[in-house]
Amino acid sequence: MPLDTYFGTEDNKIMHTEYHNLYGHDEAEATYDGLKMDDENSRPFVLTRDMYAGTQRYAALLTGDNVSNWEHLAMSLPMNMNVGMSGVAFVGNDIGGFAERPNAELFARWIEVGAFLPFSRIHYDSDAKAEVKQGQEPWAFGEEVEEISKKYIEMRYQLLPYLYNEFKEAADTGKPVQQPLVYQFQEDEKHIILVINICSVPR
């Protein structure tokens, strides 16, 4: 949207440069409130890629259009943990990558990790995958990857009672669901040094 766009009226207006990050927040809140108006006893599920402080009260966060490569798989872990430490417990990434296409090994490793993300789903750019005439479902990569996927999806279902309790605690206390080691071992110098070393590795 052009930066000189403004919202509101002449007496009460805000420029897009000021409102840009709040727009997604207001959109998530309005969606949540609209669903509650339709059924006040419901617990709406809203998913957004655009957040501001407090949006976690209304929506889960998808971190955005990732790419099917090893770097984006590796990046998903610290990204989710940092977002969780910032107060957004319900966060995840597109398993297998949204853009481009993973090979069988990359997809298998991604679903092994993705099964344990707070928000866990396979999602991809269907137009891009159509070029190779194959989707990104677990069975699209052969029997071995399908079996690996089945194992980890079943494991996720077995963990649902645990995850439910973790999300309840996150809602009550702000504790992240997916946690870095430093969250549990804040006085342990070895863990803190490990985190510093990992973060300082040249890319």
C-alpha positions as CSV (number, residue, x, y, z in Angstrom):
1,M,0.0,0.0,0.0
2,P,1.4,3.5,-0.8
3,L,3.0,5.1,2.2
4,D,1.0,8.3,1.8
5,T,-2.3,6.4,2.2
6,Y,-4.2,7.3,5.3
7,F,-6.9,5.8,7.4
8,G,-9.8,7.5,9.1
9,T,-11.1,11.0,8.5
10,E,-9.4,14.4,8.2
11,D,-10.1,15.1,11.9
12,N,-8.8,11.7,13.0
13,K,-6.5,10.2,10.5
14,I,-3.4,8.0,10.7
15,M,-0.8,7.6,7.9
16,H,0.0,4.1,6.5
17,T,3.6,4.5,7.7
18,E,2.2,4.6,11.3
19,Y,-0.6,2.1,10.8
20,H,1.1,-0.6,8.7
21,N,1.8,-3.1,11.5
22,L,-1.4,-2.4,13.3
23,Y,-3.5,-3.2,10.2
24,G,-2.9,-6.9,10.5
25,H,-3.7,-6.8,14.3
26,D,-7.0,-5.0,13.7
27,E,-7.9,-7.4,10.9
28,A,-7.2,-10.4,13.2
29,E,-9.2,-8.9,16.1
30,A,-12.1,-8.0,13.8
31,T,-12.2,-11.6,12.4
32,Y,-12.1,-13.1,15.9
33,D,-14.8,-10.8,17.2
34,G,-17.0,-11.5,14.1
35,L,-16.7,-15.2,14.7
36,K,-17.6,-14.7,18.4
37,M,-20.6,-12.7,17.4
38,D,-21.8,-15.5,15.2
39,D,-21.4,-18.0,18.0
40,E,-20.5,-16.7,21.4
41,N,-19.7,-20.2,22.8
42,S,-17.2,-20.9,20.1
43,R,-13.4,-20.7,20.3
44,P,-12.5,-19.2,16.9
45,F,-9.3,-20.2,15.2
46,V,-7.8,-17.4,13.2
47,L,-4.5,-17.6,11.4
48,T,-2.4,-14.6,10.4
49,R,1.0,-13.8,8.8
50,D,0.8,-10.2,10.2
51,M,1.0,-9.4,13.9
52,Y,1.5,-6.6,16.4
53,A,1.8,-6.7,20.2
54,G,-1.3,-8.4,21.5
55,T,-2.4,-10.1,18.3
56,Q,-1.7,-13.5,20.0
57,R,-5.0,-13.0,21.9
58,Y,-6.9,-13.3,18.6
59,A,-4.8,-15.4,16.1
60,A,-2.1,-18.0,15.6
61,L,0.9,-17.0,13.6
62,L,2.2,-18.5,10.3
63,T,5.7,-17.1,9.8
64,G,5.2,-16.5,6.1
65,D,6.1,-17.9,2.7
66,N,9.1,-20.0,3.3
67,V,11.1,-21.8,0.6
68,S,11.8,-25.6,0.2
69,N,15.5,-25.6,1.2
70,W,17.6,-26.7,4.1
71,E,18.3,-23.1,5.2
72,H,14.6,-22.4,5.8
73,L,14.1,-25.7,7.6
74,A,17.1,-24.8,9.9
75,M,15.8,-21.2,10.4
76,S,12.3,-22.4,11.4
77,L,13.5,-23.6,14.8
78,P,15.2,-20.4,16.2
79,M,12.5,-18.3,14.5
80,N,9.6,-20.1,16.3
81,M,11.4,-20.1,19.6
82,N,12.2,-16.4,19.4
83,V,8.6,-15.7,18.5
84,G,7.4,-17.9,21.4
85,M,9.7,-16.0,23.8
86,S,8.1,-12.8,22.5
87,G,4.7,-14.0,23.7
88,V,3.3,-15.6,20.6
89,A,3.0,-19.3,21.6
90,F,0.9,-20.5,18.7
91,V,3.4,-20.3,15.8
92,G,4.6,-22.5,13.0
93,N,5.9,-22.7,9.4
94,D,4.8,-24.5,6.2
95,I,6.1,-28.0,6.5
96,G,8.2,-28.8,3.4
97,G,8.3,-25.1,2.4
98,F,5.7,-23.0,0.6
99,A,7.7,-22.0,-2.5
100,E,9.8,-24.3,-4.7
101,R,9.8,-28.1,-4.1
102,P,11.7,-30.2,-1.5
103,N,13.3,-33.5,-2.4
104,A,12.2,-36.6,-0.5
105,E,14.9,-36.3,2.2
106,L,14.2,-32.7,2.9
107,F,10.5,-33.3,3.2
108,A,11.0,-36.3,5.5
109,R,13.3,-34.3,7.8
110,W,10.9,-31.3,7.7
111,I,7.9,-33.4,8.8
112,E,10.0,-34.9,11.6
113,V,10.5,-31.4,13.0
114,G,7.1,-30.0,11.9
115,A,5.2,-32.6,13.9
116,F,6.4,-30.9,17.0
117,L,5.7,-27.3,16.1
118,P,3.0,-25.5,18.0
119,F,1.2,-24.8,14.7
120,S,1.8,-27.8,12.4
121,R,0.6,-28.1,8.8
122,I,1.7,-28.9,5.3
123,H,1.0,-26.0,3.0
124,Y,2.4,-25.1,-0.4
125,D,2.1,-23.0,-3.5
126,S,-0.1,-25.3,-5.6
127,D,0.5,-23.4,-8.8
128,A,4.3,-23.9,-8.5
129,K,3.9,-27.6,-7.6
130,A,1.6,-28.0,-10.5
131,E,4.5,-27.3,-12.8
132,V,6.0,-30.7,-11.8
133,K,2.5,-32.3,-11.6
134,Q,3.0,-33.4,-8.1
135,G,1.7,-32.1,-4.8
136,Q,3.5,-32.0,-1.4
137,E,1.5,-34.6,0.5
138,P,3.5,-37.3,2.3
139,W,2.6,-39.9,-0.3
140,A,4.0,-37.8,-3.1
141,F,7.6,-38.7,-2.1
142,G,7.3,-42.5,-2.1
143,E,6.5,-45.2,0.4
144,E,9.5,-44.6,2.7
145,V,8.7,-40.9,3.2
146,E,5.0,-41.8,3.6
147,E,5.8,-44.2,6.4
148,I,8.1,-41.6,8.1
149,S,5.3,-39.0,7.8
150,K,2.7,-41.5,9.2
151,K,4.9,-42.2,12.2
152,Y,5.4,-38.6,13.1
153,I,1.8,-37.5,12.5
154,E,0.6,-40.3,14.7
155,M,3.1,-39.2,17.3
156,R,1.7,-35.7,17.2
157,Y,-1.8,-37.1,17.8
158,Q,-0.5,-39.0,20.8
159,L,0.9,-35.8,22.2
160,L,-2.3,-33.8,21.7
161,P,-3.3,-34.0,25.5
162,Y,0.2,-32.7,26.4
163,L,0.0,-30.0,23.8
164,Y,-3.4,-28.9,24.9
165,N,-2.1,-28.5,28.5
166,E,0.9,-26.6,27.2
167,F,-1.3,-24.2,25.2
168,K,-3.5,-23.7,28.3
169,E,-0.5,-22.8,30.3
170,A,0.8,-20.5,27.6
171,A,-2.6,-18.7,27.6
172,D,-2.6,-18.3,31.4
173,T,1.1,-17.4,31.9
174,G,2.6,-16.4,28.5
175,K,5.1,-19.4,28.7
176,P,6.1,-20.4,25.2
177,V,5.0,-23.8,23.9
178,Q,8.2,-24.4,21.9
179,Q,11.1,-23.4,24.1
180,P,14.9,-22.9,23.6
181,L,17.1,-24.7,26.1
182,V,18.0,-21.3,27.7
183,Y,14.4,-21.0,28.8
184,Q,14.7,-24.1,31.0
185,F,18.3,-23.7,32.0
186,Q,18.8,-20.0,32.6
187,E,21.6,-20.4,35.2
188,D,23.5,-23.0,33.2
189,E,26.5,-21.4,31.7
190,K,27.1,-24.3,29.3
191,H,23.7,-23.9,27.7
192,I,24.1,-20.1,27.5
193,I,27.5,-20.4,25.9
194,L,26.1,-23.0,23.4
195,V,23.3,-20.6,22.4
196,I,25.8,-17.7,22.0
197,N,28.1,-19.9,19.9
198,I,25.3,-21.1,17.6
199,C,24.0,-17.6,17.1
200,S,27.5,-16.3,16.2
201,V,28.3,-19.0,13.6
202,P,28.9,-17.2,10.3
203,R,26.3,-18.0,7.7
